[in-house]
């Protein structure tokens, strides 16, 4: 049987990060594991008590001008890429891996192999408070994800997606055009 071992306490220094841009704010209580695989652009904010689990063999990137809210959990197994101008609300969870269901239903799932696949948050996305994003998902550029949504499938660009599981309810480009049409009528 596998024996558990500590991953440490997540304390780090800026010089241990894979890369770190200028004007990066990392608030009190933030823990970063495997900091050598975590890359931060310029003007990045990471809120209080967030846990960033870089993974020993994959990269976790947060691009310039991005904001990560308080108490987020981002696990980098499989790779996580958060592109420019992303707003990640408080308590958002990103997990880019899962355990394979063992052939024997009585076998411990927790000891079964991990499968990992990347999470990509394209530029100018806003992720609502408490949302969960699973591995293999890309959230298209300029999209908004509602509070507490469970994103388990790729979301196209310019989408507004809400719910469990998340479903696209509106196209932001169409909404803007419709609004402009409505304004011209009145």
Backbone as JSON Lines, residues from 0, in Angstrom:
{"i":0,"aa":"X","n":[0.84,-1.17,0.0],"ca":[0.0,0.0,0.0],"c":[0.89,1.24,0.0]}
{"i":1,"aa":"X","n":[0.45,2.24,-0.72],"ca":[1.2,3.5,-0.81],"c":[1.22,4.21,0.54]}
{"i":2,"aa":"X","n":[2.35,4.76,0.87],"ca":[2.51,5.54,2.11],"c":[2.46,7.02,1.75]}
{"i":3,"aa":"X","n":[1.69,7.78,2.52],"ca":[1.6,9.23,2.3],"c":[2.9,9.89,2.74]}
{"i":4,"aa":"X","n":[3.24,10.98,2.07],"ca":[4.38,11.78,2.51],"c":[3.99,13.26,2.38]}
{"i":5,"aa":"X","n":[4.58,14.07,3.19],"ca":[4.29,15.49,3.19],"c":[4.81,16.14,1.92]}
{"i":6,"aa":"X","n":[4.07,17.12,1.43],"ca":[4.53,17.92,0.29],"c":[5.16,19.21,0.77]}
{"i":7,"aa":"X","n":[5.35,19.34,2.07],"ca":[5.9,20.56,2.64],"c":[4.78,21.53,2.98]}
{"i":8,"aa":"X","n":[5.16,22.71,3.41],"ca":[4.15,23.67,3.86],"c":[3.81,24.73,2.82]}
{"i":9,"aa":"X","n":[4.44,24.68,1.65],"ca":[4.11,25.62,0.58],"c":[4.76,26.98,0.71]}
{"i":10,"aa":"X","n":[5.63,27.14,1.7],"ca":[6.35,28.41,1.77],"c":[7.36,28.44,0.62]}
{"i":11,"aa":"X","n":[7.65,29.64,0.13],"ca":[8.51,29.79,-1.04],"c":[9.13,31.18,-0.98]}
{"i":12,"aa":"X","n":[10.1,31.4,-1.81],"ca":[10.62,32.74,-2.02],"c":[10.49,33.06,-3.51]}
{"i":13,"aa":"X","n":[10.41,34.34,-3.83],"ca":[10.21,34.75,-5.22],"c":[11.28,34.18,-6.14]}
{"i":14,"aa":"X","n":[12.51,34.07,-5.65],"ca":[13.58,33.57,-6.5],"c":[13.47,32.08,-6.78]}
{"i":15,"aa":"X","n":[12.59,31.36,-6.08],"ca":[12.36,29.94,-6.37],"c":[11.36,29.74,-7.51]}
{"i":16,"aa":"X","n":[10.61,30.79,-7.86],"ca":[9.62,30.66,-8.94],"c":[10.32,30.44,-10.27]}
{"i":17,"aa":"X","n":[9.65,29.68,-11.17],"ca":[10.21,29.46,-12.5],"c":[10.5,30.76,-13.2]}
{"i":18,"aa":"X","n":[9.6,31.73,-13.08],"ca":[9.82,33.1,-13.52],"c":[8.8,33.99,-12.82]}
{"i":19,"aa":"X","n":[9.17,35.25,-12.67],"ca":[8.31,36.19,-11.96],"c":[8.53,37.58,-12.54]}
{"i":20,"aa":"X","n":[7.46,38.15,-13.09],"ca":[7.54,39.48,-13.7],"c":[7.61,40.58,-12.66]}
{"i":21,"aa":"X","n":[7.41,41.8,-13.13],"ca":[7.44,42.98,-12.27],"c":[6.05,43.26,-11.7]}
{"i":22,"aa":"X","n":[6.03,43.93,-10.58],"ca":[4.81,44.33,-9.87],"c":[3.87,43.13,-9.65]}
{"i":23,"aa":"X","n":[4.41,42.1,-9.05],"ca":[3.63,40.92,-8.67],"c":[3.31,41.04,-7.19]}
{"i":24,"aa":"X","n":[2.03,40.91,-6.86],"ca":[1.59,40.98,-5.47],"c":[1.12,39.59,-5.06]}
{"i":25,"aa":"X","n":[1.75,39.01,-4.07],"ca":[1.35,37.73,-3.5],"c":[1.01,37.99,-2.04]}
{"i":26,"aa":"X","n":[-0.26,37.89,-1.71],"ca":[-0.74,38.25,-0.38],"c":[-0.37,37.2,0.67]}
{"i":27,"aa":"X","n":[-0.58,37.58,1.93],"ca":[-0.29,36.72,3.07],"c":[-1.08,35.41,2.99]}
{"i":28,"aa":"X","n":[-0.45,34.34,3.38],"ca":[-1.12,33.04,3.44],"c":[-1.11,32.26,2.14]}
{"i":29,"aa":"X","n":[-0.58,32.83,1.06],"ca":[-0.49,32.1,-0.21],"c":[0.57,31.03,-0.08]}
{"i":30,"aa":"X","n":[0.24,29.84,-0.54],"ca":[1.2,28.72,-0.54],"c":[1.42,28.3,-1.98]}
{"i":31,"aa":"X","n":[2.67,28.1,-2.34],"ca":[3.01,27.66,-3.69],"c":[3.9,26.43,-3.57]}
{"i":32,"aa":"X","n":[3.43,25.33,-4.15],"ca":[4.17,24.07,-4.16],"c":[4.82,23.9,-5.53]}
{"i":33,"aa":"X","n":[5.99,23.31,-5.57],"ca":[6.8,23.2,-6.79],"c":[6.9,24.56,-7.47]}
{"i":34,"aa":"X","n":[7.4,25.58,-6.75],"ca":[7.47,26.93,-7.32],"c":[8.33,27.0,-8.59]}
{"i":35,"aa":"X","n":[9.25,26.08,-8.76],"ca":[10.1,26.07,-9.95],"c":[9.3,25.88,-11.24]}
{"i":36,"aa":"X","n":[8.08,25.36,-11.14],"ca":[7.22,25.14,-12.31],"c":[6.08,26.14,-12.4]}
{"i":37,"aa":"X","n":[6.16,27.2,-11.6],"ca":[5.16,28.26,-11.6],"c":[5.77,29.51,-12.21]}
{"i":38,"aa":"X","n":[5.09,30.07,-13.23],"ca":[5.58,31.23,-13.96],"c":[4.54,32.34,-13.9]}
{"i":39,"aa":"X","n":[4.96,33.51,-13.42],"ca":[4.06,34.66,-13.26],"c":[4.52,35.8,-14.15]}
{"i":40,"aa":"X","n":[3.56,36.4,-14.89],"ca":[3.87,37.56,-15.73],"c":[3.95,38.83,-14.9]}
{"i":41,"aa":"X","n":[3.89,39.96,-15.58],"ca":[3.92,41.27,-14.92],"c":[2.53,41.62,-14.4]}
{"i":42,"aa":"X","n":[2.49,42.39,-13.31],"ca":[1.24,42.92,-12.76],"c":[0.23,41.81,-12.47]}
{"i":43,"aa":"X","n":[0.67,40.82,-11.72],"ca":[-0.18,39.71,-11.29],"c":[-0.5,39.89,-9.82]}
{"i":44,"aa":"X","n":[-1.75,39.65,-9.46],"ca":[-2.18,39.7,-8.06],"c":[-2.67,38.31,-7.67]}
{"i":45,"aa":"X","n":[-2.2,37.8,-6.53],"ca":[-2.67,36.52,-5.99],"c":[-3.16,36.77,-4.58]}
{"i":46,"aa":"X","n":[-4.45,36.53,-4.35],"ca":[-5.11,36.88,-3.1],"c":[-4.79,35.97,-1.93]}
{"i":47,"aa":"X","n":[-5.09,36.49,-0.75],"ca":[-4.84,35.81,0.53],"c":[-5.31,34.35,0.51]}
{"i":48,"aa":"X","n":[-4.49,33.5,1.13],"ca":[-4.83,32.11,1.4],"c":[-5.08,31.25,0.16]}
{"i":49,"aa":"X","n":[-4.58,31.67,-0.97],"ca":[-4.68,30.86,-2.19],"c":[-3.6,29.77,-2.14]}
{"i":50,"aa":"X","n":[-3.95,28.59,-2.68],"ca":[-2.99,27.49,-2.79],"c":[-2.74,27.24,-4.28]}
{"i":51,"aa":"X","n":[-1.48,27.34,-4.67],"ca":[-1.08,27.05,-6.05],"c":[-0.17,25.85,-6.0]}
{"i":52,"aa":"X","n":[-0.65,24.75,-6.56],"ca":[0.13,23.52,-6.55],"c":[0.74,23.32,-7.93]}
{"i":53,"aa":"X","n":[1.94,23.91,-8.1],"ca":[2.69,23.56,-9.27],"c":[2.94,22.06,-9.19]}
{"i":54,"aa":"X","n":[3.11,21.42,-10.29],"ca":[3.29,19.97,-10.29],"c":[4.71,19.66,-10.71]}
{"i":55,"aa":"X","n":[5.24,18.55,-10.25],"ca":[6.65,18.25,-10.47],"c":[7.02,18.13,-11.95]}
{"i":56,"aa":"X","n":[6.05,17.85,-12.84],"ca":[6.41,17.67,-14.24],"c":[5.62,18.54,-15.21]}
{"i":57,"aa":"X","n":[4.75,19.38,-14.74],"ca":[3.97,20.24,-15.62],"c":[4.11,21.69,-15.19]}
{"i":58,"aa":"X","n":[3.72,22.6,-16.08],"ca":[3.9,24.02,-15.86],"c":[2.58,24.7,-15.54]}
{"i":59,"aa":"X","n":[2.62,25.64,-14.63],"ca":[1.47,26.47,-14.29],"c":[1.87,27.91,-14.59]}
{"i":60,"aa":"X","n":[1.15,28.54,-15.53],"ca":[1.48,29.9,-15.96],"c":[0.31,30.84,-15.7]}
{"i":61,"aa":"X","n":[0.62,31.98,-15.11],"ca":[-0.35,33.05,-14.94],"c":[0.23,34.26,-15.65]}
{"i":62,"aa":"X","n":[-0.42,34.68,-16.74],"ca":[0.11,35.74,-17.59],"c":[-0.13,37.13,-16.99]}
{"i":63,"aa":"X","n":[0.45,38.1,-17.62],"ca":[0.42,39.49,-17.15],"c":[-1.0,40.02,-17.01]}
{"i":64,"aa":"X","n":[-1.13,40.95,-16.07],"ca":[-2.38,41.68,-15.83],"c":[-3.53,40.78,-15.41]}
{"i":65,"aa":"X","n":[-3.22,39.72,-14.68],"ca":[-4.24,38.79,-14.2],"c":[-4.42,38.93,-12.7]}
{"i":66,"aa":"X","n":[-5.62,38.61,-12.25],"ca":[-6.0,38.74,-10.84],"c":[-6.55,37.41,-10.37]}
{"i":67,"aa":"X","n":[-5.97,36.86,-9.31],"ca":[-6.42,35.6,-8.71],"c":[-6.98,35.95,-7.34]}
{"i":68,"aa":"X","n":[-8.25,35.66,-7.12],"ca":[-8.92,36.04,-5.88],"c":[-8.46,35.24,-4.67]}
{"i":69,"aa":"X","n":[-9.0,35.6,-3.54],"ca":[-8.66,34.98,-2.28],"c":[-9.17,33.53,-2.23]}
{"i":70,"aa":"X","n":[-8.42,32.7,-1.53],"ca":[-8.79,31.31,-1.23],"c":[-9.04,30.45,-2.47]}
{"i":71,"aa":"X","n":[-8.31,30.72,-3.55],"ca":[-8.4,29.86,-4.73],"c":[-7.53,28.62,-4.53]}
{"i":72,"aa":"X","n":[-7.85,27.57,-5.29],"ca":[-7.04,26.35,-5.29],"c":[-6.79,26.0,-6.75]}
{"i":73,"aa":"X","n":[-5.52,26.04,-7.14],"ca":[-5.16,25.75,-8.53],"c":[-4.11,24.64,-8.51]}
{"i":74,"aa":"X","n":[-4.47,23.48,-9.06],"ca":[-3.58,22.31,-9.08],"c":[-3.06,22.13,-10.5]}
{"i":75,"aa":"X","n":[-1.75,22.19,-10.65],"ca":[-1.13,22.22,-11.97],"c":[-0.83,20.9,-12.63]}
{"i":76,"aa":"X","n":[-1.22,19.77,-12.06],"ca":[-0.98,18.49,-12.75],"c":[-1.72,18.53,-14.08]}
{"i":77,"aa":"X","n":[-1.01,18.31,-15.17],"ca":[-1.61,18.4,-16.49],"c":[-1.31,19.73,-17.15]}
{"i":78,"aa":"X","n":[-0.92,20.71,-16.36],"ca":[-0.62,22.03,-16.89],"c":[-1.81,22.97,-16.77]}
{"i":79,"aa":"X","n":[-1.55,24.17,-16.32],"ca":[-2.58,25.21,-16.24],"c":[-1.99,26.46,-16.87]}
{"i":80,"aa":"X","n":[-2.78,27.08,-17.77],"ca":[-2.36,28.31,-18.44],"c":[-3.48,29.33,-18.28]}
{"i":81,"aa":"X","n":[-3.19,30.38,-17.54],"ca":[-4.13,31.48,-17.34],"c":[-3.56,32.66,-18.12]}
{"i":82,"aa":"X","n":[-4.26,33.07,-19.16],"ca":[-3.73,34.1,-20.06],"c":[-4.04,35.51,-19.58]}
{"i":83,"aa":"X","n":[-3.56,36.5,-20.34],"ca":[-3.63,37.9,-19.94],"c":[-5.05,38.37,-19.64]}
{"i":84,"aa":"X","n":[-5.13,39.29,-18.71],"ca":[-6.35,39.99,-18.33],"c":[-7.43,39.05,-17.79]}
{"i":85,"aa":"X","n":[-7.01,37.96,-17.16],"ca":[-7.97,37.03,-16.55],"c":[-8.32,37.53,-15.15]}
{"i":86,"aa":"X","n":[-9.58,37.39,-14.8],"ca":[-10.03,37.66,-13.45],"c":[-10.59,36.38,-12.88]}
{"i":87,"aa":"X","n":[-9.93,35.84,-11.88],"ca":[-10.34,34.58,-11.27],"c":[-10.92,34.92,-9.9]}
{"i":88,"aa":"X","n":[-12.22,34.73,-9.73],"ca":[-12.9,35.12,-8.5],"c":[-12.43,34.33,-7.28]}
{"i":89,"aa":"X","n":[-12.77,34.84,-6.09],"ca":[-12.4,34.13,-4.86],"c":[-12.95,32.7,-4.85]}
{"i":90,"aa":"X","n":[-12.2,31.81,-4.23],"ca":[-12.6,30.41,-4.0],"c":[-12.82,29.6,-5.28]}
{"i":91,"aa":"X","n":[-12.23,30.03,-6.39],"ca":[-12.29,29.23,-7.62],"c":[-11.35,28.05,-7.45]}
{"i":92,"aa":"X","n":[-11.76,26.9,-7.99],"ca":[-10.95,25.69,-7.94],"c":[-10.65,25.21,-9.36]}
{"i":93,"aa":"X","n":[-9.39,24.88,-9.6],"ca":[-8.98,24.31,-10.89],"c":[-8.2,23.04,-10.6]}
{"i":94,"aa":"X","n":[-8.64,21.95,-11.17],"ca":[-7.99,20.66,-10.95],"c":[-7.84,19.96,-12.3]}
{"i":95,"aa":"X","n":[-6.6,19.81,-12.74],"ca":[-6.32,19.3,-14.08],"c":[-5.99,17.8,-14.07]}
{"i":96,"aa":"X","n":[-6.48,17.07,-13.07],"ca":[-6.22,15.62,-13.02],"c":[-7.37,14.91,-12.33]}
{"i":97,"aa":"X","n":[-7.43,13.58,-12.55],"ca":[-8.41,12.74,-11.86],"c":[-7.87,11.32,-11.79]}
{"i":98,"aa":"X","n":[-8.42,10.52,-10.89],"ca":[-8.0,9.13,-10.75],"c":[-8.79,8.25,-11.71]}
{"i":99,"aa":"X","n":[-8.09,7.29,-12.33],"ca":[-8.74,6.3,-13.19],"c":[-9.6,5.4,-12.32]}
{"i":100,"aa":"X","n":[-10.77,5.08,-12.8],"ca":[-11.65,4.15,-12.08],"c":[-11.04,2.75,-12.18]}
{"i":101,"aa":"X","n":[-10.67,2.13,-11.05],"ca":[-10.04,0.81,-11.12],"c":[-10.99,-0.26,-11.64]}
{"i":102,"aa":"X","n":[-10.41,-1.31,-12.26],"ca":[-11.23,-2.42,-12.76],"c":[-11.98,-3.11,-11.63]}
{"i":103,"aa":"X","n":[-11.32,-3.26,-10.52],"ca":[-11.93,-3.9,-9.34],"c":[-12.62,-2.81,-8.53]}
{"i":104,"aa":"X","n":[-13.94,-2.88,-8.43],"ca":[-14.7,-1.82,-7.74],"c":[-14.37,-1.74,-6.26]}
{"i":105,"aa":"X","n":[-13.77,-2.77,-5.69],"ca":[-13.38,-2.74,-4.29],"c":[-11.97,-2.19,-4.08]}
{"i":106,"aa":"X","n":[-11.25,-1.95,-5.18],"ca":[-9.89,-1.39,-5.09],"c":[-9.97,0.09,-4.7]}
{"i":107,"aa":"X","n":[-9.0,0.54,-3.94],"ca":[-8.98,1.94,-3.49],"c":[-8.77,2.89,-4.67]}
{"i":108,"aa":"X","n":[-9.75,3.72,-4.92],"ca":[-9.68,4.69,-6.02],"c":[-8.51,5.65,-5.8]}
{"i":109,"aa":"X","n":[-8.29,6.05,-4.56],"ca":[-7.26,7.03,-4.25],"c":[-5.86,6.56,-4.63]}
{"i":110,"aa":"X","n":[-5.65,5.24,-4.76],"ca":[-4.35,4.71,-5.16],"c":[-4.28,4.37,-6.65]}
{"i":111,"aa":"X","n":[-5.37,4.59,-7.39],"ca":[-5.34,4.31,-8.83],"c":[-4.56,5.42,-9.54]}
{"i":112,"aa":"X","n":[-4.07,5.13,-10.75],"ca":[-3.24,6.11,-11.47],"c":[-3.99,7.42,-11.76]}
{"i":113,"aa":"X","n":[-3.23,8.5,-11.83],"ca":[-3.79,9.81,-12.2],"c":[-3.74,10.0,-13.7]}
{"i":114,"aa":"X","n":[-4.77,10.61,-14.22],"ca":[-4.79,11.07,-15.61],"c":[-4.83,12.59,-15.54]}
{"i":115,"aa":"X","n":[-4.01,13.24,-16.33],"ca":[-4.01,14.69,-16.29],"c":[-4.14,15.25,-17.69]}
{"i":116,"aa":"X","n":[-4.82,16.37,-17.79],"ca":[-4.93,17.09,-19.05],"c":[-5.06,18.57,-18.73]}
{"i":117,"aa":"X","n":[-4.59,19.43,-19.65],"ca":[-4.44,20.84,-19.32],"c":[-5.74,21.61,-19.14]}
{"i":118,"aa":"X","n":[-5.62,22.7,-18.4],"ca":[-6.67,23.7,-18.3],"c":[-6.1,24.97,-18.93]}
{"i":119,"aa":"X","n":[-6.87,25.55,-19.84],"ca":[-6.44,26.79,-20.48],"c":[-7.54,27.83,-20.32]}
{"i":120,"aa":"X","n":[-7.18,28.94,-19.72],"ca":[-8.08,30.09,-19.6],"c":[-7.53,31.12,-20.59]}
{"i":121,"aa":"X","n":[-8.24,31.34,-21.69],"ca":[-7.74,32.27,-22.69],"c":[-7.88,33.72,-22.21]}
{"i":122,"aa":"X","n":[-7.38,34.67,-23.0],"ca":[-7.3,36.06,-22.55],"c":[-8.66,36.69,-22.27]}
{"i":123,"aa":"X","n":[-8.64,37.62,-21.32],"ca":[-9.79,38.45,-20.99],"c":[-11.01,37.64,-20.54]}
{"i":124,"aa":"X","n":[-10.79,36.63,-19.71],"ca":[-11.9,35.85,-19.16],"c":[-12.15,36.26,-17.71]}
{"i":125,"aa":"X","n":[-13.38,36.08,-17.28],"ca":[-13.76,36.36,-15.9],"c":[-14.42,35.12,-15.34]}
{"i":126,"aa":"X","n":[-13.86,34.57,-14.27],"ca":[-14.37,33.35,-13.66],"c":[-15.01,33.72,-12.33]}
{"i":127,"aa":"X","n":[-16.3,33.44,-12.18],"ca":[-17.06,33.84,-10.99],"c":[-16.67,33.08,-9.74]}
{"i":128,"aa":"X","n":[-17.0,33.68,-8.61],"ca":[-16.69,33.15,-7.29],"c":[-17.15,31.69,-7.15]}
{"i":129,"aa":"X","n":[-16.27,30.86,-6.65],"ca":[-16.61,29.48,-6.34],"c":[-16.73,28.54,-7.52]}
{"i":130,"aa":"X","n":[-16.41,28.99,-8.73],"ca":[-16.49,28.1,-9.9],"c":[-15.43,27.0,-9.8]}
{"i":131,"aa":"X","n":[-15.71,25.86,-10.42],"ca":[-14.76,24.74,-10.5],"c":[-14.49,24.46,-11.96]}
{"i":132,"aa":"X","n":[-13.21,24.34,-12.32],"ca":[-12.8,24.06,-13.7],"c":[-11.97,22.79,-13.69]}
{"i":133,"aa":"X","n":[-12.39,21.82,-14.49],"ca":[-11.73,20.52,-14.52],"c":[-10.77,20.4,-15.69]}
{"i":134,"aa":"X","n":[-9.9,19.41,-15.64],"ca":[-8.89,19.17,-16.66],"c":[-9.48,18.92,-18.03]}
{"i":135,"aa":"X","n":[-8.73,19.29,-19.06],"ca":[-9.16,19.11,-20.44],"c":[-10.04,20.23,-20.94]}
{"i":136,"aa":"X","n":[-10.23,21.27,-20.14],"ca":[-11.13,22.37,-20.48],"c":[-10.33,23.57,-20.96]}
{"i":137,"aa":"X","n":[-10.83,24.19,-22.03],"ca":[-10.37,25.5,-22.46],"c":[-11.56,26.45,-22.33]}
{"i":138,"aa":"X","n":[-11.34,27.57,-21.69],"ca":[-12.36,28.6,-21.64],"c":[-11.93,29.66,-22.64]}
{"i":139,"aa":"X","n":[-12.75,29.82,-23.69],"ca":[-12.42,30.7,-24.8],"c":[-12.29,32.15,-24.41]}
{"i":140,"aa":"X","n":[-11.52,32.88,-25.19],"ca":[-11.24,34.29,-24.93],"c":[-12.53,35.09,-24.74]}
{"i":141,"aa":"X","n":[-12.46,36.07,-23.85],"ca":[-13.54,37.04,-23.63],"c":[-14.81,36.41,-23.06]}
{"i":142,"aa":"X","n":[-14.67,35.3,-22.34],"ca":[-15.82,34.61,-21.77],"c":[-15.99,34.93,-20.3]}
{"i":143,"aa":"X","n":[-17.21,34.72,-19.83],"ca":[-17.55,34.89,-18.41],"c":[-18.16,33.59,-17.91]}
{"i":144,"aa":"X","n":[-17.69,33.14,-16.75],"ca":[-18.21,31.92,-16.11],"c":[-18.9,32.35,-14.83]}
{"i":145,"aa":"X","n":[-20.14,31.88,-14.64],"ca":[-20.93,32.29,-13.48],"c":[-20.44,31.7,-12.17]}
{"i":146,"aa":"X","n":[-20.89,32.33,-11.09],"ca":[-20.56,31.87,-9.74],"c":[-20.98,30.42,-9.54]}
{"i":147,"aa":"X","n":[-20.12,29.65,-8.91],"ca":[-20.37,28.24,-8.56],"c":[-20.59,27.31,-9.74]}
{"i":148,"aa":"X","n":[-20.26,27.74,-10.95],"ca":[-20.39,26.87,-12.12],"c":[-19.38,25.72,-12.04]}
{"i":149,"aa":"X","n":[-19.74,24.58,-12.64],"ca":[-18.83,23.44,-12.78],"c":[-18.52,23.31,-14.26]}
{"i":150,"aa":"X","n":[-17.31,23.68,-14.65],"ca":[-16.93,23.67,-16.06],"c":[-16.18,22.37,-16.35]}
{"i":151,"aa":"X","n":[-16.85,21.46,-17.06],"ca":[-16.25,20.17,-17.38],"c":[-16.11,19.96,-18.89]}
{"i":152,"aa":"X","n":[-16.45,20.98,-19.67],"ca":[-16.3,20.94,-21.14],"c":[-15.81,22.3,-21.61]}
{"i":153,"aa":"X","n":[-15.17,22.3,-22.76],"ca":[-14.65,23.53,-23.33],"c":[-15.76,24.53,-23.6]}
{"i":154,"aa":"X","n":[-15.48,25.8,-23.31],"ca":[-16.43,26.89,-23.51],"c":[-15.91,27.75,-24.67]}
{"i":155,"aa":"X","n":[-16.76,28.01,-25.69],"ca":[-16.3,28.8,-26.83],"c":[-16.01,30.26,-26.44]}
{"i":156,"aa":"X","n":[-15.22,30.96,-27.25],"ca":[-14.95,32.38,-27.0],"c":[-16.25,33.18,-26.93]}
{"i":157,"aa":"X","n":[-16.21,34.28,-26.21],"ca":[-17.31,35.25,-26.07],"c":[-18.56,34.65,-25.44]}
{"i":158,"aa":"X","n":[-18.4,33.63,-24.62],"ca":[-19.56,32.97,-24.02],"c":[-19.82,33.45,-22.61]}
{"i":159,"aa":"X","n":[-21.07,33.33,-22.2],"ca":[-21.45,33.42,-20.8],"c":[-21.98,32.05,-20.46]}
{"i":160,"aa":"X","n":[-21.35,31.38,-19.48],"ca":[-21.73,30.01,-19.11],"c":[-22.0,29.97,-17.61]}
{"i":161,"aa":"X","n":[-23.07,29.26,-17.24],"ca":[-23.48,29.14,-15.84],"c":[-23.97,27.73,-15.58]}
{"i":162,"aa":"X","n":[-24.03,27.35,-14.3],"ca":[-24.69,26.12,-13.89],"c":[-23.76,24.96,-13.61]}
{"i":163,"aa":"X","n":[-24.41,23.85,-13.22],"ca":[-23.74,22.6,-12.9],"c":[-24.43,21.48,-13.67]}
{"i":164,"aa":"X","n":[-23.8,20.96,-14.72],"ca":[-22.56,21.44,-15.33],"c":[-22.82,22.74,-16.08]}
{"i":165,"aa":"X","n":[-21.75,23.49,-16.34],"ca":[-21.88,24.8,-17.0],"c":[-22.41,24.64,-18.41]}
{"i":166,"aa":"X","n":[-23.35,25.51,-18.74],"ca":[-23.9,25.56,-20.09],"c":[-23.83,27.0,-20.58]}
{"i":167,"aa":"X","n":[-23.56,27.15,-21.86],"ca":[-23.51,28.49,-22.45],"c":[-24.94,29.0,-22.57]}
{"i":168,"aa":"X","n":[-25.18,30.19,-21.99],"ca":[-26.53,30.77,-22.05],"c":[-26.59,31.99,-22.97]}
{"i":169,"aa":"X","n":[-25.41,32.52,-23.32],"ca":[-25.41,33.73,-24.13],"c":[-24.07,33.88,-24.82]}
{"i":170,"aa":"X","n":[-24.1,34.47,-26.01],"ca":[-22.88,34.85,-26.71],"c":[-22.7,36.34,-26.48]}
{"i":171,"aa":"X","n":[-21.58,36.75,-25.91],"ca":[-21.36,38.15,-25.56],"c":[-21.3,39.05,-26.79]}
{"i":172,"aa":"X","n":[-20.83,38.56,-27.92],"ca":[-20.81,39.37,-29.13],"c":[-22.23,39.63,-29.61]}
{"i":173,"aa":"X","n":[-23.05,38.58,-29.6],"ca":[-24.43,38.71,-30.04],"c":[-25.19,39.63,-29.08]}
{"i":174,"aa":"X","n":[-24.95,39.47,-27.8],"ca":[-25.63,40.28,-26.8],"c":[-25.36,41.77,-27.04]}
{"i":175,"aa":"X","n":[-24.12,42.11,-27.36],"ca":[-23.75,43.51,-27.6],"c":[-24.48,44.02,-28.84]}
{"i":176,"aa":"X","n":[-24.51,43.21,-29.91],"ca":[-25.2,43.61,-31.14],"c":[-26.69,43.79,-30.88]}
{"i":177,"aa":"X","n":[-27.29,42.82,-30.14],"ca":[-28.71,42.91,-29.83],"c":[-29.01,44.16,-29.01]}
{"i":178,"aa":"X","n":[-28.14,44.46,-28.06],"ca":[-28.33,45.65,-27.22],"c":[-28.28,46.91,-28.07]}
{"i":179,"aa":"X","n":[-27.32,46.98,-28.99],"ca":[-27.23,48.15,-29.86],"c":[-28.46,48.3,-30.74]}
{"i":180,"aa":"X","n":[-29.02,47.17,-31.2],"ca":[-30.24,47.18,-31.99],"c":[-31.41,47.68,-31.14]}
{"i":181,"aa":"X","n":[-31.52,47.18,-29.9],"ca":[-32.58,47.59,-29.0],"c":[-32.48,49.08,-28.69]}
{"i":182,"aa":"X","n":[-31.27,49.6,-28.51],"ca":[-31.08,51.01,-28.2],"c":[-31.53,51.9,-29.36]}
{"i":183,"aa":"X","n":[-31.35,51.42,-30.59],"ca":[-31.72,52.24,-31.74],"c":[-33.22,52.29,-31.95]}
{"i":184,"aa":"X","n":[-33.94,51.31,-31.4],"ca":[-35.39,51.26,-31.53],"c":[-36.06,52.28,-30.62]}
{"i":185,"aa":"X","n":[-35.53,52.49,-29.42],"ca":[-36.19,53.36,-28.46],"c":[-36.04,54.82,-28.75]}
